[in-house]
Amino acid sequence: MSDLELAGVRKTFRPKGRPEVEAVRGFDLSVGGGELVGLLGPSGCGKSTTLRMIAGLEEVTDGDILVGGRSLVGLAPQRRNVGVAFENYALYPPLTVAENLAFGLAARGVGRAERKARVADVAERIGITGILGQRPAGLSSGQKQRVALARAVVRAPDVLLLDEPLSHLDAAQRDVTRRELRHLQRELGYTTILVTHDQEEALSLADRVVVMNDGVVCQVGTPDEIYDDPCGLFVARFVGEPAMNILEGVHDGQGGVRLSGAVTVPVGVPASAGREVLVGVRPEDLAIAENPDTTGIAVVYEDLREYGLVTVELDGVDGRVVVQTEAGRAIAPGDRLPLAFGRERTFLFDKETEERLR
């Protein structure tokens, strides 16, 4: 198990006739041996570019990438011992599954007997022994994903890179494959970087999550830290489904925020009176309660069987919130609902800087 370190890594592109684009800006990260770290963010945030720099598919503009204390910068991809499972599988159509797995080993000079043994071992671990003689065209999406993962693993890499590995699978396949992937990663012990825009994937698979936006690392932490303790408005909004409710208000200097002239909600976060803030509260931290902080009118109710979601238009406040309810609760559009904010679970952000107030 090798550790991975990215120190001040930058990547700029210089499109012909266009201004320079800085895709990754000062990326710092230390990944322990055997750890799985998820790079999470919207399209274009720089996460795939970061992965490609680790793999050697993009040159590093500035900074360093080290595996086991050895710099990878300037090394050709084939000399890095990095395994990559791509989003589009990148399998060779004329070759059988077994030949796809052995291809990279043969290119590196691994002998026939060892190639055969390593392919058989990895195929058994990943559950593809029965399809070793088939070609990619006859495989399902789930099978192709397993083959792509096996091809990355068979070389016994120092670092395993997974680029949107589940994006082409349907919901049922994604759930099953996600659990299998986590089990395999722990069993094999590879230091792993997972690139994804799917927050459920990142939060369920990763030991730690790196949230990126516009080429910058916004926050690094465990899934619980990212979800329960966001450092700023972007992380708070991006992580969570449904998204965190955000309301504008003015701090009263006494532990509350005025959302309107008549509505003040408790927040428990000190700030100077008159400071303009944004109040954030997740749907599960709003409750239909007997002693409400405010009231509103139900607009839409969604019965999701395990729980319900009701969209509420708040009285006297310019904004709507989504509230999570217990399963089977009967709520009709037009119902008036009394709502209480979870004081210890209500976040404050500076309206101008969008930084979290603590």
Protein Blocks (a to p, Z undefined) as FASTA:
>chain_A
ZZdddehiacddddehiacddfbghiacdddehiacdddddehilmmmmmmmmnopaccf
bdcddeehiafehpafklnopacddfklopafkbcfklmmmmmmmmnopafklmmmmmmm
mmmmnopmmmmmpcfklpcfklmmmmmmmmmmmnopabdcdehkllmpcfklmmmmmmmm
mmmmmmnopacddddfbfklmmmmpmbdcddeehiafbgcdfklmmmmcfbfklmmmnoc
ddddddddddehlopacfbfklccdehiacdehiacdddddfklpccdfbdfbdcddfbd
cdehjaccdddddehiacdddddddehiacdehiacdddddfklcccddfklopacZZ
